[in-house]
């Protein structure tokens, strides 16, 4: 399993994560920040576990994020 971690409060709403992985990321209509679908909030972080084969797509989302607030661990 991999773990995707999003420091949502620092999101600038650029949409790059959604472009990399529309299945797991969506822009919020409420505050214009992205949301990691089905993630669990822990403090300021939103965390989602995914199977190993999802790594490349999430790593791409992390790489594309201009403010480096997406982390992918495996
Ligand atoms: S790529 Fe980063 S800054 Fe841009 S919407 Fe996604 S989390 Fe927010």
Backbone and ligand atoms as CSV (ligand in chain L), in Angstrom:
chain,resi,resn,atom,element,x,y,z
A,1,UNK,N,N,0.842,-1.202,0.000
A,1,UNK,CA,C,0.000,0.000,0.000
A,1,UNK,C,C,0.878,1.255,0.000
A,2,UNK,N,N,0.372,2.307,-0.600
A,2,UNK,CA,C,1.038,3.606,-0.536
A,2,UNK,C,C,0.160,4.552,0.278
A,3,UNK,N,N,0.765,5.618,0.747
A,3,UNK,CA,C,0.016,6.610,1.503
A,3,UNK,C,C,0.171,7.962,0.821
A,4,UNK,N,N,-0.961,8.593,0.515
A,4,UNK,CA,C,-0.945,9.921,-0.085
A,4,UNK,C,C,-1.342,10.915,1.005
A,5,UNK,N,N,-0.539,11.956,1.153
A,5,UNK,CA,C,-0.753,12.917,2.236
A,5,UNK,C,C,-0.860,14.324,1.653
A,6,UNK,N,N,-1.902,15.019,1.999
A,6,UNK,CA,C,-2.188,16.349,1.434
A,6,UNK,C,C,-2.291,17.384,2.551
A,7,UNK,N,N,-1.414,18.382,2.493
A,7,UNK,CA,C,-1.493,19.496,3.452
A,7,UNK,C,C,-2.433,20.537,2.847
A,8,UNK,N,N,-3.709,20.283,3.021
A,8,UNK,CA,C,-4.733,20.987,2.255
A,8,UNK,C,C,-4.770,22.495,2.493
A,9,UNK,N,N,-4.500,22.917,3.701
A,9,UNK,CA,C,-4.633,24.351,4.017
A,9,UNK,C,C,-3.707,25.225,3.168
A,10,UNK,N,N,-2.626,24.634,2.643
A,10,UNK,CA,C,-1.684,25.420,1.839
A,10,UNK,C,C,-1.950,25.318,0.341
A,11,UNK,N,N,-3.022,24.655,-0.032
A,11,UNK,CA,C,-3.359,24.488,-1.452
A,11,UNK,C,C,-3.704,25.840,-2.080
A,12,UNK,N,N,-3.144,26.074,-3.286
A,12,UNK,CA,C,-3.426,27.334,-3.983
A,12,UNK,C,C,-4.438,27.136,-5.116
A,13,UNK,N,N,-4.996,25.931,-5.201
A,13,UNK,CA,C,-6.090,25.698,-6.147
A,13,UNK,C,C,-5.710,25.726,-7.615
A,14,UNK,N,N,-4.513,25.215,-7.943
A,14,UNK,CA,C,-4.029,25.310,-9.332
A,14,UNK,C,C,-4.578,24.208,-10.231
A,15,UNK,N,N,-5.141,23.158,-9.663
A,15,UNK,CA,C,-5.777,22.066,-10.416
A,15,UNK,C,C,-4.801,21.007,-10.950
A,16,UNK,N,N,-3.516,21.162,-10.709
A,16,UNK,CA,C,-2.539,20.230,-11.294
A,16,UNK,C,C,-2.723,18.789,-10.782
A,17,UNK,N,N,-3.063,18.629,-9.532
A,17,UNK,CA,C,-3.267,17.267,-9.009
A,17,UNK,C,C,-4.480,16.611,-9.660
A,18,UNK,N,N,-5.513,17.405,-9.902
A,18,UNK,CA,C,-6.723,16.876,-10.543
A,18,UNK,C,C,-6.400,16.433,-11.975
A,19,UNK,N,N,-5.577,17.210,-12.653
A,19,UNK,CA,C,-5.186,16.840,-14.018
A,19,UNK,C,C,-4.382,15.550,-14.027
A,20,UNK,N,N,-3.521,15.366,-13.041
A,20,UNK,CA,C,-2.697,14.155,-12.973
A,20,UNK,C,C,-3.526,12.937,-12.574
A,21,UNK,N,N,-4.523,13.147,-11.735
A,21,UNK,CA,C,-5.271,12.018,-11.187
A,21,UNK,C,C,-6.720,12.393,-10.864
A,22,UNK,N,N,-7.542,12.550,-11.896
A,22,UNK,CA,C,-8.934,12.965,-11.664
A,22,UNK,C,C,-9.754,11.939,-10.873
A,23,UNK,N,N,-9.269,10.712,-10.844
A,23,UNK,CA,C,-10.001,9.692,-10.092
A,23,UNK,C,C,-9.920,9.932,-8.582
A,24,UNK,N,N,-8.813,10.519,-8.150
A,24,UNK,CA,C,-8.609,10.667,-6.706
A,24,UNK,C,C,-8.591,12.106,-6.200
A,25,UNK,N,N,-8.556,13.074,-7.129
A,25,UNK,CA,C,-8.510,14.468,-6.713
A,25,UNK,C,C,-9.650,15.226,-7.369
A,26,UNK,N,N,-10.210,16.177,-6.630
A,26,UNK,CA,C,-11.297,17.001,-7.170
A,26,UNK,C,C,-11.158,18.414,-6.593
A,27,UNK,N,N,-11.550,19.413,-7.387
A,27,UNK,CA,C,-11.542,20.770,-6.863
A,27,UNK,C,C,-12.827,20.998,-6.057
A,28,UNK,N,N,-12.692,21.663,-4.943
A,28,UNK,CA,C,-13.854,21.966,-4.119
A,28,UNK,C,C,-14.520,23.246,-4.609
A,29,UNK,N,N,-15.821,23.198,-4.752
A,29,UNK,CA,C,-16.567,24.392,-5.146
A,29,UNK,C,C,-16.712,25.371,-3.992
A,30,UNK,N,N,-16.434,24.922,-2.778
A,30,UNK,CA,C,-16.614,25.779,-1.604
A,30,UNK,C,C,-15.472,26.763,-1.402
A,31,UNK,N,N,-14.234,26.241,-1.412
A,31,UNK,CA,C,-13.108,27.134,-1.114
A,31,UNK,C,C,-12.046,27.148,-2.205
A,32,UNK,N,N,-12.297,26.462,-3.325
A,32,UNK,CA,C,-11.355,26.519,-4.444
A,32,UNK,C,C,-10.064,25.748,-4.238
A,33,UNK,N,N,-10.006,24.956,-3.175
A,33,UNK,CA,C,-8.833,24.098,-2.954
A,33,UNK,C,C,-9.159,22.696,-3.447
A,34,UNK,N,N,-8.114,21.896,-3.677
A,34,UNK,CA,C,-8.389,20.524,-4.099
A,34,UNK,C,C,-8.692,19.654,-2.881
A,35,UNK,N,N,-9.349,18.548,-3.160
A,35,UNK,CA,C,-9.679,17.597,-2.107
A,35,UNK,C,C,-9.259,16.202,-2.556
A,36,UNK,N,N,-8.584,15.491,-1.681
A,36,UNK,CA,C,-8.200,14.103,-1.924
A,36,UNK,C,C,-9.393,13.232,-1.542
A,37,UNK,N,N,-10.026,12.690,-2.568
A,37,UNK,CA,C,-11.289,11.968,-2.354
A,37,UNK,C,C,-11.121,10.814,-1.369
A,38,UNK,N,N,-12.095,10.637,-0.518
A,38,UNK,CA,C,-12.165,9.544,0.464
A,38,UNK,C,C,-11.023,9.571,1.483
A,39,UNK,N,N,-10.310,10.702,1.560
A,39,UNK,CA,C,-9.213,10.770,2.523
A,39,UNK,C,C,-9.747,11.012,3.926
A,40,UNK,N,N,-8.872,10.727,4.876
A,40,UNK,CA,C,-9.210,10.893,6.287
A,40,UNK,C,C,-8.415,12.072,6.823
A,41,UNK,N,N,-9.058,12.962,7.540
A,41,UNK,CA,C,-8.362,14.136,8.068
A,41,UNK,C,C,-7.679,13.819,9.387
A,42,UNK,N,N,-6.393,14.201,9.457
A,42,UNK,CA,C,-5.674,14.098,10.734
A,42,UNK,C,C,-4.983,15.424,10.948
A,43,UNK,N,N,-5.530,16.245,11.795
A,43,UNK,CA,C,-4.989,17.593,11.975
A,43,UNK,C,C,-5.129,18.374,10.687
A,44,UNK,N,N,-4.018,18.920,10.217
A,44,UNK,CA,C,-4.042,19.692,8.975
A,44,UNK,C,C,-3.881,18.821,7.736
A,45,UNK,N,N,-3.681,17.518,7.915
A,45,UNK,CA,C,-3.384,16.631,6.794
A,45,UNK,C,C,-4.589,15.778,6.415
A,46,UNK,N,N,-4.692,15.492,5.121
A,46,UNK,CA,C,-5.690,14.557,4.612
A,46,UNK,C,C,-4.925,13.368,4.042
A,47,UNK,N,N,-5.284,12.191,4.481
A,47,UNK,CA,C,-4.490,11.002,4.201
A,47,UNK,C,C,-5.347,9.911,3.555
A,48,UNK,N,N,-4.780,9.287,2.513
A,48,UNK,CA,C,-5.496,8.211,1.819
A,48,UNK,C,C,-4.521,7.078,1.505
A,49,UNK,N,N,-4.920,5.858,1.836
A,49,UNK,CA,C,-4.120,4.688,1.466
A,49,UNK,C,C,-4.622,4.132,0.146
A,50,UNK,N,N,-3.699,3.776,-0.730
A,50,UNK,CA,C,-4.050,3.218,-2.035
A,50,UNK,C,C,-3.142,2.029,-2.327
A,51,UNK,N,N,-3.559,1.152,-3.252
A,51,UNK,CA,C,-2.689,0.031,-3.620
A,51,UNK,C,C,-1.417,0.507,-4.330
A,52,UNK,N,N,-0.388,-0.340,-4.281
A,52,UNK,CA,C,0.933,0.021,-4.839
A,52,UNK,C,C,0.875,0.497,-6.284
A,53,UNK,N,N,0.026,-0.115,-7.073
A,53,UNK,CA,C,0.010,0.222,-8.508
A,53,UNK,C,C,-0.448,1.654,-8.769
A,54,UNK,N,N,-0.985,2.325,-7.775
A,54,UNK,CA,C,-1.410,3.724,-7.938
A,54,UNK,C,C,-0.238,4.706,-7.726
A,55,UNK,N,N,0.936,4.169,-7.411
A,55,UNK,CA,C,2.046,5.045,-7.026
A,55,UNK,C,C,2.407,6.074,-8.100
A,56,UNK,N,N,2.610,5.625,-9.336
A,56,UNK,CA,C,3.119,6.527,-10.379
A,56,UNK,C,C,2.215,7.739,-10.584
A,57,UNK,N,N,0.923,7.494,-10.617
A,57,UNK,CA,C,-0.026,8.597,-10.843
A,57,UNK,C,C,0.006,9.599,-9.688
A,58,UNK,N,N,0.071,9.092,-8.474
A,58,UNK,CA,C,0.091,10.003,-7.318
A,58,UNK,C,C,1.442,10.718,-7.205
A,59,UNK,N,N,2.511,10.019,-7.584
A,59,UNK,CA,C,3.829,10.659,-7.596
A,59,UNK,C,C,3.842,11.794,-8.622
A,60,UNK,N,N,3.151,11.592,-9.722
A,60,UNK,CA,C,3.050,12.636,-10.741
A,60,UNK,C,C,2.273,13.835,-10.187
A,61,UNK,N,N,1.191,13.571,-9.495
A,61,UNK,CA,C,0.414,14.652,-8.868
A,61,UNK,C,C,1.297,15.426,-7.900
A,62,UNK,N,N,2.079,14.698,-7.105
A,62,UNK,CA,C,2.969,15.342,-6.130
A,62,UNK,C,C,4.024,16.183,-6.832
A,63,UNK,N,N,4.573,15.639,-7.913
A,63,UNK,CA,C,5.614,16.342,-8.660
A,63,UNK,C,C,5.046,17.619,-9.286
A,64,UNK,N,N,3.831,17.550,-9.743
A,64,UNK,CA,C,3.215,18.703,-10.418
A,64,UNK,C,C,2.790,19.813,-9.458
A,65,UNK,N,N,2.633,19.486,-8.197
A,65,UNK,CA,C,2.128,20.483,-7.244
A,65,UNK,C,C,3.166,21.596,-7.037
A,66,UNK,N,N,2.819,22.823,-7.403
A,66,UNK,CA,C,3.799,23.910,-7.348
A,66,UNK,C,C,4.186,24.316,-5.927
A,67,UNK,N,N,3.377,23.957,-4.943
A,67,UNK,CA,C,3.712,24.333,-3.569
A,67,UNK,C,C,4.120,23.120,-2.709
A,68,UNK,N,N,4.312,21.977,-3.391
A,68,UNK,CA,C,4.852,20.770,-2.726
A,68,UNK,C,C,4.115,20.367,-1.452
A,69,UNK,N,N,2.828,20.271,-1.551
A,69,UNK,CA,C,2.062,19.894,-0.357
A,69,UNK,C,C,1.448,18.508,-0.476
A,70,UNK,N,N,1.849,17.777,-1.541
A,70,UNK,CA,C,1.411,16.382,-1.693
A,70,UNK,C,C,2.623,15.491,-1.478
A,71,UNK,N,N,2.453,14.529,-0.602
A,71,UNK,CA,C,3.528,13.579,-0.316
A,71,UNK,C,C,3.005,12.176,-0.597
A,72,UNK,N,N,3.849,11.340,-1.195
A,72,UNK,CA,C,3.449,9.954,-1.454
A,72,UNK,C,C,4.498,9.039,-0.841
A,73,UNK,N,N,4.069,8.203,0.077
A,73,UNK,CA,C,4.994,7.280,0.751
A,73,UNK,C,C,4.696,5.847,0.369
A,74,UNK,N,N,5.759,5.041,0.257
A,74,UNK,CA,C,5.536,3.608,0.068
A,74,UNK,C,C,6.604,2.818,0.799
L,1,LIG,S1,S,-1.431,20.640,-7.278
L,1,LIG,FE1,FE,-1.091,21.325,-5.153
L,1,LIG,S2,S,-1.641,23.484,-5.098
L,1,LIG,FE2,FE,-2.441,22.643,-7.004
L,1,LIG,S3,S,-4.574,22.116,-6.527
L,1,LIG,FE3,FE,-3.345,20.273,-6.172
L,1,LIG,S4,S,-2.722,20.325,-4.011
L,1,LIG,FE4,FE,-3.479,22.358,-4.570
